[in-house]
Amino acid sequence: MKLHRVIERLLLNKLISKSTGEYGGYVLYRPVQDDRRKDVELRSKIESAARWVYAQEMETVEPKSAWALSKSNQVWSSIVACLILIILLPLFLFIALGIKYTSYGPVFFIQERTGYKGRRFKMIKFRSMVPDAEDLKRHFFHLNKHGKHAVDFKIDRDPRVTPLGEWLRRFSLDELPNLFNIIKGDMRLVGPRPTSFSAQNYPDQGLVRLAVYPGMTGLWQISGRSQLSFEERVQLDLQYIENQSFLFDLKILLLTPIRVLEGKGAS
């Protein structure tokens, strides 16, 4: 479905009871209880996006639970994340020693990201930049590959990236500690990638991606990685949400290492 149709349908909130969050007898979402986020209008927009997604699903297929929000997905993601951590423990130690040996600063980089329903959480990565990279960011806004005033921020040949960090980013090895976030419950194996900017900075048409939990990998990572604009990623996220299933997740997971090993689209 075209993105402009999604925006139009976001306005059809009367399909669902705002008090119960039900559509046709099925519970579609649970209202966000987050005292830290006082922006009522924003919360309403995010809830409207979530309600539309699952109401639309009920209209087009036989009623079923949403895989992306299911307990089964959480358990499956956590078990696989634990297994990957055990298998890759030697690689984790090798990368950690490499970071400590080649540059000053901590091994891990912890940054607030935007997750399910706009909630902020601390995402863990291997540090691929100099320790004061966030403070230096304001000096490079004019080099943003998505445009100076874009909500997303990516620059080619980022001078803040360390030599080892460049290699880690090329093969997405810096993202491996996201496995801890999956075990904690902030993320899933597959889903929209969490953004560093908050939901307050999302364009309205982008809020639909907050209707599911963010993922360690997703359609964007097998379809262009950081070369895609935020708008293009939103369209891919919508495609994922509309086709969410265990088999679809499995397909994305199997394709991810192939795309990552190609080393294309990373920055």
N, C-alpha and C positions, 0 to 999 in steps of 0.2 A: 504494500500500500504506500502511495506517495506521502512524503513527509507533510505536505500542506494539508492533506486529508486528516492526518493525525492531529494537527493543531486545531482543525475545525472540530473534531470529535471530542477534544479535551473539554469543550464547553458544554457537553451534554451530560452534566452531572446529575440530572434528575433521574437518570436510569437507576441510580443506586441510592439507597438510604444512607444519608450522611451519619446518622446516629448509630447504625448497626454495621455498616460496611458490607451489607449482603446484597447479592444479586441472584434472584431465582432460588433463594434458599441456601446459597453457597457463600461461605465466608471468603471474601476476596482480599482483605487487608486488615491490618490492625492499626488504629490511629496512633500516630507518633506521640509518645509522652516524653518530651525533652525540654526540661525547664531552661536549659541553656540557650535554646533557640527561641527568641521572642518574636520573630517575624511571622505573624499569623498569616499574612497574605501569602508569603512564600510557602509556608507549610500547607496551606490550602491548595496551592497550585501543584505541589508535589503529590499530594493525596489524590487530586483530580486526575493526574497523569496515571497513577497506579490504578485507580478505579477504572479508568477508560481501558487500559490494557487488558485487564482481566474480564471486564464486561464484554469487550469485543471478542475475546476468546470464547466466552460462553455462547455468544451469538453465532459463531461460525463453526464450532465443532461441538461434539457431545461434551457435556459438563465433565470436567476433570480437575484435579488439583494442579496448581501451578508448580512445575518441576523446579523452577529457579528459586522458589520460596519454600520448598518442601523440606521436611526433616530428613528425608532420605538423601537429598542432595547435600545437606550439611554433614551427615554422617559419612557418606561416600567421600566427600571432599577431604574431611579430616583424616580418614583412614589412609587414603592415597598420599596425602601430604606427609603423614608420619612415616610411611614406607619410603617415600622419596628422600626424606631427611636421613633415614638410617642408611640407605644405599649411598647417598652422596656425602656422607659425613667426612670422608677423606678429602673430597673436593672442597668442602666448606673450610676445613682446616688449612688447606693449601692456599686458598684465596685470602683467608684471614691473615696468614703469615706474610703473603705477598703485599697486602695493603700496609701492614705495619712496617715492613722492611723498606718499601719504596716511597712512602710519604708520611708526613707527620699528621697525627690526628686519630680519631676513633676508627674502629673497623666497620661499624654499622652507621648508617645514616637513617635517622628517624624523622619522618616528615608527616605533618597532618594532611590527610586526604579526605575527600568527600565520598561517603559510602551510601548504603541503603537509606532511602527517604531523607537524604541530605545530612545524615549524621556524620560528624567528623571523628576520625580515628587515627591512631598513630601507625603508619605503615613503615615496615622495616626493610631496608635494602643494604647491600654492601656499599660502602662509600666509594664513589667513583670520581668525586671532585675534591678540590681543596677544601679544608675545614670551614672556611668563611665564604663558601660559594653563595649562600643565601643572601649575605650582606652585599656581595658583589653584583647580584642579579640586576639591580636597578641601573647599573652602568651599561647593560647590554640589551635593554629593551628595543633599541633601534635596530638590532640585528635579528629580531624575532622572525623566523622563516614564515610564520603564519600572519605576519603583519604587526606593526607597532602597537596597535590598539586591540589585538586579538586577545580573547580570554585565555587561550593556551599559549605556552611559551616553550619554544624549541629553537635552538640556533645550531647551524652546522659548524663543525670544528670549534666547539665551545672551548675557549681558553681556560676555563675553570676545571676542565676534565684532566685528570692525571693520566700519564702514559698507560698505566695498568688499567685505569678506569675506562679508557677508550676501548681496550680489548674486552673488558667485562661487558660494556654496553653493546658492543658489536654482536655478541652472542647472548645477550640478555642474562648473563650470569649474575649481574648485580641485583636482579629481581628474585633470586632464589630464596632469600630470607622472607619473602612474602608467604612462604609456607607456614611460618609461625602465626601470621595473621589469619590464615585459613583454619589452623587448629584452634585459635582463639575464638573464631566465629565471626570476625569482621569481614571476611572475604570467602569466596568459593573458588574452586579450581577454574571455572569458566564463567565469564560475565563481562560487563563493560569495565574497562580499566578505570580505577578511581582517579579523579582529577585532584591536582594540588589546590586549585581555586575552589572557593566555597560555592554552595548552591545559590547564594545571593548574586553571584556573578554569572549564573547560567542564563542563556536566552531561554524564553519560555518553551521553545520547541525542543530544547535539550533536556528538560526535566524528566522526560519519559524514561531516560536511561537510569534514573534513580529509583525506578519501580522494582528493580531487582538488586540483589547483592552484587558488589563489584567482583571481578575475577582476576586471577593471576594471569590468565590469557583469555583471548576472545577472538571474535571475528576480525577485529582491526589488526591483530598481531599476525594473522595469516593472510591479510589483504593489503599490506602496505606499511604496517607499523607506523613510525612517527612521520612518514611522508604524507599521511592523511590529515586533512584539516579537521577541526572539531565537528563541523557540520557533516562531513563525510562519515566520521566515526558515529555520530548520532544515528545516521541512516542504517549503518551496520548493526548498531545496538538494537534498533527497532526490529531489524530482521531477525536478530537472535531471540529477542523477547517473543516475537510472534511464532517462532519455530522451536522454542525451548523444549528439550527432552534429553533423556539420558544418552541416547544414541547420537544426538547432535553434539552434545558435550564431548562424547568419546571421539567423534570425528575431528573436532577442533583440537583436542588434546594430541591426537596422533599426527595431525598436520603441523602443529606448533614447532616441534624440534626440527622438522624439515625446513621450514621457513627461516627459523633462527640460524641454522647452520649455513644457510645461504648468505647470511650476513647482510642482507639488503634492507634498506629502509630504517636502519638504526641510527640514532644520534644522541 
